[in-house]
Every structure is written in structure tokens, then in C-alpha cells.
Amino acid sequence: MYVFGLTSSVFRVLRKPKHLQPEKAQLVVMTVVCLHNFLRRSPHSAAIYTPPGTFDYEENGRVIEGSWKAMNNENMTPLFPIRKIARKPTLKAKEIREELAAYFLSGGRVEWQYECA
């Protein structure tokens, strides 16, 4: 949760629902993780990405909250509700797809379509 809070305060793509296939959503999250690790690795980029005071720390037995929590709470609720969106294509969309498939698999072929698809 700690790293997710920090990364979502910087990488705003993590702040809203993803209307993606699970594999694509996983790719987005893993990319953010890689960027986070890359920015934390170098002392120069870490000083910009996570300057002193960014993380929570303990002082005299008290936990002092880092600035990432304040950044994360600005005009943001923890989770936005996901709207219900129809996921199934309409009958007309299916008909168009079938028509295009028939066209490209018959006389409408292009010489390179099997190499690229």
C-alpha cells in the first residue's frame, strides 16, 4: 500500500478505474513499478522524484507522515466508482465485423495481411 500510495500520487494513471483487459492493466502497473524503481535507483533522480520528507519516518517514537500522503489526498477519493459500461458489441457491430472479415478473407485481401496480422 505504501508504494502504491506514493506511485499513485506521482503517476496519476493509477488514480482512476482502468477499462482494460487484465493483461493490459497488468502491463500498465508493471510499467509504473519499473519507472518507480528506475527513478529511485539513481541518487540524482531519487532526490527529484522522492526528495527528503517524502516518506514516513519515525522521530522520538512518533511516526511523521511523509509528503506523499498529502499529495495523494489532494482532491482525490481513494477509489472512484466504476461506471457500468456495456461490454458486449451490438448486433450491428457484429454484422459489420463479419462483413469486413468476409471481404478481407476473399477478394479484398492485401498481399501482406497474413504477415502482419
N, C-alpha and C positions, 0 to 999 in steps of 0.2 A: 504494500500500500504506500509506503514511504516513497519509493522510486516512482510509482505510478503518479502520485500526487505532484512530485517535482516535475516529471516529464509532461504531465498534462498542463501544468502551469506555463510551460515553455512551448510545447508542441500542441497547439490548440486543436489539431485534428482528433485528439483523444477526448475532447470535451463533449462531443455530440454523438448521437447514435450513428452507426455505420449501416448503410443499406448495401452491404456487400456480401458476397458468398463467404463462408467461413475461411476458406483458403486465402482469399484476398485480404480479409480483415487481419488474419494472422500475419500476412506479409507486411501490412502497414505497421502493426505493433512491433514486429521484429526489426523493421527498418528504424523505427523510433528508438528501440533499445540499442541498436548498433550506433546510431548517431549520438545517443547519450553517452555510451561507453567511449566512443571516439573523442568526444568533447571533454570528458573527464580525464582522459589519459595524459594529455599534454598539460604541463603546468600553466603555459600561457593561455590556452583555450579554457582550461578549468577556471582560471581566475576571472575570465569574462562570463562564462556560462554559469558558474556557481561561485560567485565572489564570497569572501568571508561573511558569515552571518546567514548564509542561505540555508544551511542545515540546522536542525535542532541540536542543542548541546546542553550539557549539564554543568551547572555552576553552583557550588556550595550545596549540593543535594537537590537543587531545583532545576527542572527542565525549562530551558529557554527556547521558545519556538523560533524556528528559522523563518526567514522572509518568504520562503516558498509557499508557506501556508497563507500568508496574506495575499500573495499574488494569485493563488489558486482560488481564493474566496471572493475576489473582486467580480461583482455582477455575475455570479455563477452559482447555480444549484449543483449538488453533487451529481445527479443524473437527470437528464431530460427525459420526459416520457416519449416512448416510441409511438409514432402515429401508425395507425393501421393503413397499410397501403396494399392494394390488390397486387398479388404476386403472379397470378395466372394470366397469360395473354388472352386477349379477346378472341372470339371466333374469327373475326375479320383479320386480325393479325396472323392467326394460324393459316388462314387461306392465302394471304399474301406470301407468307414464308413458303408454303407448298408450291405456289406458282413460281416464285423465284428459284426454288430448288429444281423444279422440273425444267425450267429454262436453262439454268447453268449446267445441268447434267445431260442436256441434249444439245441442240444446235447452238446454244448460247455460250458454249464453252470457250475459254481462252486457253492458249497453249500452256501457260504456266500455272493454272489453278491448282493442279494436284501437287505441285512442288511447294506452294505457299500456304495451302490450307491444311 
